[in-house]
Amino acid sequence: MAASQTLIDLAQTQRALVAQYLTSLAPNADNDSTSQLPPNPPNPLHVLRDSATLLKAHTTKLALLLINKPFTPTAVTTVLRDATQTCLPAMMSAVELCRPDIWGVFLHHQVVAKVRTVMREMVSFLEEVLDVARQVDTANHSKDTLASTGVLWEACDALVQLDSTGIAGLAVLKAQELRDTINDAIEELKEWEEGDGDDDDEDDDDEDDDDADSTTSDDKEERDDQDEFDDMFSAANRLPKDRTDLKERLQTAADKLKKIQFLYAAITKRRLKTFTPDIAARKVNILTLDKLMHLLKELPESVDDLANAFYELDADQVDTILASCVANACSAADLLKTDWNGKDDEFTAWVTKWTSIVK
């Protein structure tokens, strides 16, 4: 009984500590990026790789100890202490090492997000340890333990992949994800232009007219109100046929958005995939990459606003937002007009031509 209580106390203490870690990793947390680094600091991605690999090994042992009979709280306590008092602090140290002023805001945010996921799943795992130690729901704890362990393993694998993928690989994946988001918006606007087939109901209009004489005034007034209500919200489902101005704008917007998609693909191939560790070692290139990823992230958000402007049938707002999308895309293109060493290349000429066409 004393051994179980020792395990419970440890799990509760570590759960409280992980909760503090999560607070410091929150998106709006005020993280100090000017703290003094140790001399010759290790690569934070290597630290995350090693600590995540070790944590996965420890949780594998813990899962087996938790589900096998007889339950040995002393053994669980030993492994849990090793896992929580070595791996987790190492991950938090890696976050501090991955300072945005050195490694870039883009990579820092990636690291924080993935470490936060590990910590969040660690809380769930610790809850499972507590339930087993307290002998709560012993009939189902094996399945729950394995499920909790599996999710934690996935979070650890994501940290390991950070090191193997590298900042260039992460940027490529993010750019592709953002490009797909723009493509989704284009497809949704096409569907909105084509409508959802409600016009088929017009075939029933003649039949309704035949019954008009037998319709009471109250029924007719109720139907008119319903028609007016439907008209108010039809824009959410289709482009009104009488808005030829919006139809023309929609064609223009789709054309420009496709060109912006081409830019994402070209940037990915010619710049992001060539962002080698040697290039990343120069701070000016890290700053450029941060600016680029910020612009690439803003564009899909602006495209969402553009779609909403179409749905609201606001032509002026459509013009304003589309102009902003094009301007941001041109800024992204201009940012990478020369290669990472500041020299003109094949992509330089392509950007010049692309800019003149998209404008």
C-alpha positions, -999 to 999 in steps of 0.1 A, spaced: 0 0 0 29 24 8 44 17 -26 12 25 -44 9 58 -24 45 67 -33 36 61 -70 4 82 -66 23 111 -50 50 110 -78 23 109 -106 4 138 -90 36 159 -86 47 153 -122 12 160 -134 13 194 -117 48 201 -132 36 192 -167 7 215 -163 32 243 -155 51 233 -187 19 236 -207 12 270 -193 46 282 -204 41 267 -238 7 283 -244 5 303 -277 0 336 -258 27 329 -232 54 355 -227 85 336 -235 118 353 -228 140 350 -260 169 369 -245 180 344 -218 216 336 -216 226 305 -235 253 281 -224 286 281 -244 284 260 -275 248 251 -270 236 218 -285 213 217 -315 177 218 -300 164 194 -327 190 169 -316 179 173 -280 143 168 -289 151 138 -310 170 121 -282 146 130 -254 116 119 -274 132 86 -283 140 80 -246 105 90 -235 90 66 -260 112 38 -246 102 46 -210 65 48 -218 68 14 -235 81 -1 -203 55 17 -183 26 5 -204 38 -31 -200 42 -27 -162 7 -11 -159 -12 -38 -179 6 -69 -167 -2 -88 -135 9 -87 -108 10 -49 -106 43 -37 -92 41 0 -82 77 1 -71 89 -7 -106 65 17 -122 77 45 -98 113 39 -108 106 41 -146 82 70 -143 107 90 -123 133 84 -150 109 94 -177 95 126 -162 126 139 -145 150 135 -174 130 135 -207 105 163 -200 130 188 -186 153 181 -216 124 189 -240 117 222 -222 155 230 -224 153 224 -261 125 249 -264 147 275 -247 176 266 -269 154 271 -300 153 308 -296 134 327 -324 162 352 -327 186 324 -336 166 296 -352 138 317 -365 102 323 -355 89 296 -379 110 268 -365 104 280 -329 67 278 -333 69 244 -348 90 232 -319 67 247 -293 36 233 -309 50 197 -310 65 198 -275 31 211 -263 14 181 -278 38 158 -260 31 175 -227 -6 174 -232 -6 137 -240 18 132 -210 -9 146 -187 -34 120 -201 -8 92 -196 -2 103 -160 -40 102 -154 -39 66 -165 -10 58 -142 -30 74 -113 -61 53 -122 -41 21 -122 -23 30 -89 -56 38 -73 -71 6 -88 -99 26 -106 -118 7 -133 -94 -22 -134 -115 -40 -159 -108 -15 -187 -75 0 -178 -55 -22 -201 -73 -9 -232 -72 27 -220 -35 25 -211 -26 12 -245 -46 39 -262 -30 66 -241 4 52 -248 -1 50 -285 -11 87 -287 19 97 -267 42 76 -290 28 95 -320 36 128 -303 71 116 -296 76 104 -332 66 139 -344 94 154 -323 119 129 -337 107 138 -372 115 174 -366 152 166 -366 151 143 -397 128 167 -416 148 199 -408 137 235 -412 137 232 -450 115 201 -450 91 217 -425 88 248 -446 81 227 -477 54 208 -459 38 240 -446 39 256 -480 22 226 -496 -5 226 -468 -12 263 -474 -13 258 -512 -39 231 -507 -59 254 -486 -60 280 -514 -70 252 -538 -99 242 -515 -111 278 -515 -110 279 -553 -131 247 -555 -156 261 -530 -161 293 -550 -166 272 -582 -193 252 -564 -209 285 -552 -209 298 -587 -226 267 -601 -251 265 -573 -264 235 -555 -292 225 -578 -319 245 -562 -330 258 -597 -345 224 -603 -373 235 -581 -384 260 -608 -399 231 -627 -426 230 -600 -436 266 -605 -462 259 -631 -478 233 -609 -479 259 -581 -495 284 -604 -522 259 -612 -531 258 -576 -529 295 -571 -567 300 -573 -573 276 -545 -547 291 -522 -560 313 -494 -546 348 -489 -530 337 -456 -512 308 -473 -500 331 -501 -487 356 -477 -469 329 -457 -453 316 -490 -442 351 -500 -425 355 -466 -408 322 -471 -397 332 -506 -383 364 -493 -365 346 -465 -350 321 -490 -338 350 -512 -320 366 -483 -299 336 -477 -295 322 -513 -262 339 -517 -247 315 -492 -255 287 -516 -251 301 -551 -241 331 -571 -273 351 -581 -278 350 -619 -283 387 -621 -249 395 -605 -229 394 -637 -204 418 -621 -196 393 -594 -194 365 -620 -167 384 -638 -149 391 -606 -151 354 -597 -134 344 -629 -107 370 -624 -102 359 -588 -100 322 -597 -74 330 -624 -52 351 -600 -55 325 -572 -44 298 -596 -14 319 -605 -7 323 -567 -8 285 -564 19 283 -591 40 307 -571 38 284 -540 49 255 -561 78 275 -577 89 289 -543 89 254 -529 110 239 -557 135 267 -562 139 282 -528 126 261 -499 140 228 -511 174 246 -515 174 259 -479 204 238 -468 219 239 -432 247 260 -445 222 286 -458 202 284 -426 234 292 -406 232 328 -419 209 349 -398 198 370 -427 184 339 -445 166 328 -413 149 362 -412 140 360 -448 125 326 -444 104 339 -414 91 368 -435 83 344 -463 64 319 -442 44 347 -426 33 359 -460 25 324 -472 4 319 -441 -14 352 -445 -25 345 -480 -49 316 -474 -64 336 -445 -70 365 -470 -85 341 -495 -110 330 -469 -119 366 -464 -122 369 -502 -147 340 -503 -168 356 -476 -169 388 -495 -183 369 -525 -208 351 -504 -219 385 -490 -222 398 -526 -199 427 -517 -182 437 -549 -161 465 -534 -148 443 -507 -140 416 -533 -118 441 -552 -101 453 -520 -92 418 -507 -82 404 -541 -58 434 -546 -44 427 -511 -39 390 -520 -20 399 -552 1 425 -533 11 400 -506 19 373 -532 41 397 -551 59 406 -519 66 370 -513 79 366 -548 101 397 -545 114 385 -512 130 355 -529 137 371 -563 174 363 -558 188 331 -545 199 326 -508 233 341 -517 218 372 -532 225 362 -568 202 361 -599 192 328 -613 165 311 -634 139 317 -608 147 355 -608 136 357 -644 105 336 -637 94 358 -608 98 390 -630 75 374 -656 50 360 -631 47 394 -613 39 412 -645 12 386 -654 -5 384 -620 -8 421 -617 
